[in-house]
Amino acid sequence: MTNPLRLVVFDCDGTLIDSQHMIVAAMAHSFEAHGLAVLPRAQVLSIVGLSLDEALYALIPHEEAVKRRAITEGYKEAFYHLRDKPELAEPLFEGTREAIEAVAARPDTLLGIATGKSQKGLRHMLEMHNLAHHFVTLQTADDAPSKPHPQMLQQAMREAGVDAANTVLVGDTTYDIEMAVAARAHPIGVNWGYHHTDELTRTGAPRVLTHFNELAPALDALWPASEFQT
């Protein structure tokens, strides 16, 4: 009997890559350019995972929509121009590459990404780290409503041809966990990103990883390793 397809979908910022320095710097640059006080680092990082429009609304809800849009465009421009600064690099978290390669090597298992980044930003990151070939579906803020709306994950499942019962979402924020729960997929949290472990568990993550080497055992708990044997 053929095993059903499995799908593991990863968040990007705060899960695969450590983008905090770039995000904070680009946001500060845009705020200053538009005459606003720079927000505390923790406040900026708390909205990582949302699409940019939703993130700006969460940060400055009392500003006029026209100004928020201008700040959004300023952020995008700053992000692009700051990419060459080594102190703002976006490295992979420890164990990311090994975890992706190990999951991709499993028979009947496909990989995807669901992120608040744009398609352009995501593809740049994947090409920079030579990871693009591992993923069969890339869902971004260009393609669906912001997390925690489930549409990004639902589209990933449709593209991959995998049902919710055989789909895992790995992410570092409550937005990721809420999205997975809404899509009826299995959420797995990580503790090296931008939301605390207790927030993730309270939102519905039954397991929160402390290192990427714990991902394989977490998947085996859902999908017995014997099912991957040929």
PAFISE-197998 format. One line per 8 residues: number of its first residue (from 1); their letters; for each residue x, y, z of N, C-alpha, C. Coordinates in steps of 0.02 Angstrom, whole numbers. Layout:
// PAFISE-197998
NUM) A) X:Y:Z:X:Y:Z:X:Y:Z; ...
This chain:
// PAFISE-197998
1) MTNPLRLV) 42:-60:0:0:0:0:44:62:0; 29:110:-43:68:171:-48:53:218:10; 105:244:40:96:292:95:69:358:67; 27:393:105:3:458:83:60:508:82; 53:559:40:102:613:40:99:651:106; 157:674:129:163:716:188:189:784:166; 172:835:203:195:903:187:218:937:251; 279:964:249:306:1003:304:316:1074:278
9) VFDCDGTL) 279:1121:307:282:1191:287:317:1231:341; 366:1270:321:405:1310:368:387:1384:361; 384:1418:418:387:1491:418:459:1509:399; 471:1573:383:538:1593:363:573:1635:417; 554:1699:425:587:1743:473:575:1718:544; 630:1707:580:624:1683:649:620:1608:656; 613:1573:599:611:1500:600:670:1471:561; 677:1492:498:733:1469:457:791:1518:459
17) IDSQHMIV) 776:1583:457:830:1633:455:823:1682:513; 880:1707:535:882:1757:589:885:1826:556; 826:1853:544:821:1916:506:809:1976:551; 815:1968:616:795:2021:662:833:2087:652; 898:2083:639:937:2145:633:915:2185:572; 903:2150:516:881:2183:456:811:2214:464; 766:2176:494:698:2200:504:697:2263:547; 732:2261:603:733:2317:649:765:2378:616
25) AAMAHSFE) 820:2367:580:855:2423:547:812:2455:493; 780:2414:452:739:2440:398:678:2477:425; 648:2451:479:591:2485:509:612:2552:539; 669:2553:573:693:2615:603:707:2667:549; 737:2645:495:754:2690:439:690:2722:411; 639:2682:400:577:2708:371:540:2754:420; 539:2735:484:506:2777:534:539:2846:538; 606:2846:541:642:2909:546:631:2951:484
33) AHGLAVLP) 630:2920:426:621:2957:363:553:2990:359; 504:2962:396:437:2990:395:420:3027:459; 471:3046:497:462:3089:555:431:3056:616; 437:2991:621:409:2956:679:465:2931:724; 451:2927:788:500:2901:836:510:2826:823; 573:2805:827:589:2734:817:560:2694:875; 528:2639:858:496:2597:909:546:2551:942; 532:2528:1004:577:2480:1037:585:2416:996
41) RAQVLSIV) 644:2388:1000:660:2328:962:610:2271:975; 593:2260:1038:548:2205:1055:479:2216:1024; 457:2278:1021:392:2292:991:392:2277:916; 446:2295:883:451:2281:811:453:2206:799; 492:2170:838:499:2098:827:434:2060:843; 392:2089:885:330:2055:904:283:2046:845; 290:2086:792:244:2082:735:274:2044:676; 335:2018:684:365:1978:631:322:1916:619
49) GLSLDEAL) 308:1904:556:263:1849:538:200:1874:505; 178:1934:523:122:1965:489:144:1992:422; 98:1999:375:114:2035:314:130:2107:331; 166:2141:288:191:2207:305:135:2257:320; 82:2256:281:27:2302:294:-4:2290:363; -15:2227:380:-43:2210:445:6:2228:501; 70:2218:489:120:2234:540:121:2308:555; 118:2350:503:118:2422:514:55:2445:549
57) YALIPHEE) -1:2414:533:-63:2432:568:-58:2415:642; -28:2357:657:-20:2336:727:27:2383:765; 78:2409:730:128:2451:763:103:2523:772; 69:2550:720:47:2620:723:-25:2626:699; -71:2597:737:-142:2596:715:-174:2665:710; -146:2715:745:-177:2781:746:-153:2827:690; -102:2804:653:-79:2844:597:-128:2835:538; -131:2886:495:-174:2882:437:-150:2828:389
65) AVKRRAIT) -197:2798:353:-180:2743:307:-129:2766:255; -135:2828:232:-88:2853:181:-17:2853:209; -9:2874:271:58:2875:301:84:2805:313; 40:2759:335:62:2690:344:87:2660:278; 51:2675:224:73:2649:159:141:2677:140; 151:2742:154:216:2772:139:272:2740:180; 258:2725:243:308:2693:285:322:2621:260; 269:2588:237:277:2521:209:324:2523:149
73) EGYKEAFY) 314:2570:105:357:2575:46:428:2594:66; 434:2637:117:499:2656:142:536:2597:172; 499:2554:207:529:2493:235:556:2448:180; 516:2438:128:538:2395:72:601:2422:40; 602:2488:30:660:2519:-2:722:2513:43; 713:2525:107:769:2520:154:794:2448:157; 749:2400:159:767:2330:162:812:2312:102; 793:2335:44:831:2320:-17:901:2351:-14
81) HLRDKPEL) 906:2413:8:970:2448:7:1016:2427:65; 988:2398:118:1029:2377:175:1056:2306:168; 1037:2271:117:1056:2201:110:1131:2189:108; 1169:2237:84:1241:2227:76:1280:2240:140; 1246:2262:193:1282:2276:256:1293:2210:294; 1356:2191:306:1369:2126:338:1340:2121:408; 1335:2177:444:1308:2174:512:1233:2162:513; 1201:2166:454:1129:2154:449:1114:2090:410
89) AEPLFEGT) 1162:2046:408:1154:1983:371:1095:1943:399; 1067:1899:357:1011:1856:376:1033:1783:373; 1071:1761:424:1097:1692:422:1043:1641:438; 1055:1580:417:1013:1524:438:1024:1511:512; 971:1493:547:980:1471:616:1019:1405:617; 1051:1392:673:1090:1330:680:1046:1269:667; 1071:1225:623:1036:1163:608:983:1168:554; 972:1229:527:919:1237:478:932:1197:415
97) REAIEAVA) 991:1204:386:1005:1169:323:1001:1093:332; 1030:1069:387:1029:997:399:957:971:408; 916:1010:442:846:989:453:808:987:387; 817:1039:346:783:1041:281:804:983:238; 869:970:235:894:916:192:870:848:217; 866:839:283:843:775:311:769:764:296; 729:816:304:657:808:290:646:798:215; 682:835:174:674:828:101:693:758:78
105) ARPDTLLG) 738:724:114:760:657:94:710:602:112; 659:619:152:610:568:171:565:552:111; 557:488:96:509:470:44:439:495:62; 403:517:11:334:539:19:326:603:59; 381:641:70:375:703:108:396:762:64; 352:812:61:364:872:23:374:931:71; 407:983:47:422:1042:88:391:1104:57; 371:1150:101:345:1214:79:364:1269:127
113) IATGKSQK) 348:1331:108:358:1388:151:295:1431:150; 277:1458:208:222:1506:213:248:1564:255; 252:1623:226:286:1679:258:253:1746:244; 264:1793:289:241:1861:278:285:1900:230; 340:1871:208:383:1903:159:347:1908:92; 374:1948:47:352:1949:-23:384:1890:-60; 357:1874:-119:388:1822:-160:460:1842:-177; 471:1905:-194:538:1928:-212:587:1919:-154
121) GLRHMLEM) 565:1939:-94:608:1933:-36:623:1861:-18; 572:1818:-22:581:1748:-6:628:1714:-55; 617:1726:-119:659:1694:-170:731:1718:-166; 741:1781:-148:809:1806:-138:843:1768:-81; 806:1758:-26:834:1722:31:851:1650:13; 806:1616:-22:818:1546:-39:876:1538:-87; 882:1585:-134:938:1582:-181:1004:1597:-145; 1003:1645:-99:1063:1663:-62:1090:1604:-22
129) HNLAHHFV) 1044:1563:5:1064:1506:45:1062:1440:7; 1048:1443:-58:1046:1384:-101:998:1331:-73; 936:1352:-59:886:1306:-31:824:1299:-75; 819:1339:-127:756:1343:-165:733:1275:-192; 781:1233:-211:764:1169:-244:729:1120:-197; 729:1134:-133:697:1087:-85:622:1098:-79; 595:1154:-103:526:1172:-88:482:1168:-149; 424:1136:-140:376:1128:-195:322:1181:-195
137) TLQTADDA) 315:1218:-140:264:1270:-136:290:1328:-93; 282:1388:-119:305:1449:-84:245:1496:-78; 221:1506:-18:164:1549:-5:187:1611:32; 167:1670:7:191:1733:36:134:1783:45; 152:1841:71:103:1894:80:76:1920:14; 110:1905:-41:85:1924:-107:26:1881:-129; 18:1822:-99:-27:1772:-125:-90:1760:-84; -92:1787:-23:-147:1769:22:-152:1820:78
145) PSKPHPQM) -206:1820:116:-211:1864:175:-156:1848:225; -142:1896:267:-90:1888:318:-107:1831:366; -55:1799:392:-65:1755:449:-98:1796:504; -140:1766:545:-153:1695:554:-208:1666:509; -231:1705:460:-281:1677:413:-252:1614:383; -291:1560:375:-265:1496:352:-252:1489:277; -269:1541:238:-267:1532:165:-199:1513:139; -145:1543:166:-78:1526:143:-65:1452:149
153) LQQAMREA) -82:1424:206:-69:1353:218:-116:1310:177; -177:1331:170:-225:1294:128:-202:1291:56; -175:1347:31:-149:1348:-38:-89:1303:-45; -46:1302:6:12:1257:4:-10:1185:0; -61:1166:39:-85:1098:39:-115:1080:-29; -152:1126:-58:-181:1113:-124:-127:1104:-177; -77:1148:-176:-23:1143:-226:16:1078:-219; 26:1057:-157:64:995:-145:22:933:-152
161) GVDAANTV) -45:940:-150:-89:882:-154:-90:842:-90; -85:876:-33:-81:843:32:-138:869:76; -170:825:115:-224:847:157:-198:873:224; -242:904:262:-222:936:325:-196:887:376; -224:827:378:-203:777:427:-131:755:416; -105:765:356:-36:746:340:8:807:328; -11:863:357:27:925:349:50:951:418; 113:973:421:141:1004:481:162:1075:463
169) LVGDTTYD) 150:1121:509:174:1190:502:224:1202:558; 285:1223:540:338:1237:588:349:1313:590; 339:1343:649:345:1415:653:362:1440:722; 381:1503:725:405:1532:788:356:1581:820; 300:1596:788:254:1645:815:184:1616:826; 146:1652:866:77:1632:877:37:1636:813; 57:1681:767:22:1686:703:28:1621:663; 88:1590:667:98:1526:633:55:1471:664
177) IEMAVAAR) 55:1468:730:17:1416:764:-58:1425:752; -82:1486:756:-153:1499:744:-172:1481:672; -128:1495:624:-141:1477:555:-147:1402:547; -101:1364:577:-103:1291:573:-166:1263:604; -184:1289:662:-245:1265:696:-306:1279:653; -309:1339:624:-366:1357:582:-371:1314:520; -313:1292:494:-312:1250:434:-317:1176:451; -321:1160:516:-326:1091:540:-263:1050:526
185) AHPIGVNW) -207:1084:519:-143:1051:512:-110:1044:581; -52:1010:583:-17:999:645:34:1055:657; 27:1095:710:76:1147:724:134:1122:766; 194:1143:748:254:1132:788:289:1199:797; 300:1219:859:333:1283:872:409:1275:878; 444:1332:872:516:1334:885:529:1391:934; 578:1382:978:588:1431:1031:644:1482:1018; 672:1480:957:728:1526:943:705:1588:903
193) GYHHTDEL) 641:1596:895:616:1653:856:591:1710:899; 533:1738:881:513:1803:907:454:1801:956; 425:1743:968:373:1737:1020:395:1684:1070; 374:1693:1133:395:1649:1187:361:1581:1184; 394:1531:1212:368:1463:1212:299:1459:1242; 288:1494:1298:222:1489:1330:167:1518:1287; 184:1569:1246:135:1596:1200:117:1545:1146; 167:1508:1123:156:1458:1070:113:1401:1096
201) TRTGAPRV) 129:1377:1156:91:1321:1183:20:1342:1200; 13:1402:1225:-54:1428:1241:-97:1435:1178; -65:1450:1122:-102:1459:1060:-121:1393:1028; -86:1339:1047:-105:1274:1020:-49:1229:996; 14:1249:1008:70:1206:987:81:1151:1039; 71:1088:1021:82:1035:1070:156:1022:1083; 199:1046:1038:271:1036:1046:308:1097:1022; 359:1119:1060:401:1175:1040:473:1152:1040
209) LTHFNELA) 506:1155:983:574:1132:975:623:1181:1007; 677:1155:1036:730:1198:1061:791:1197:1015; 791:1151:966:844:1147:915:814:1110:856; 839:1125:796:811:1093:737:824:1017:735; 872:993:775:883:921:775:826:883:809; 779:920:840:721:888:870:662:881:821; 671:908:760:616:905:712:602:834:689; 654:795:673:643:727:649:605:685:700
217) PALDALWP) 624:685:765:585:647:814:513:672:819; 503:737:812:435:764:815:393:739:757; 423:735:697:387:708:640:375:634:647; 423:598:675:415:526:685:359:511:734; 348:556:782:293:547:830:226:552:794; 222:592:742:161:598:703:156:544:649; 213:532:616:216:487:560:272:436:573; 255:377:597:306:327:616:359:317:563
225) ASEFQT) 421:313:586:478:307:539:471:247:493; 439:194:517:432:134:476:393:148:411; 351:199:413:312:215:353:356:242:297; 417:263:314:461:292:262:509:240:234; 507:180:261:552:129:236:527:103:169; 573:90:124:554:64:58:562:-10:56
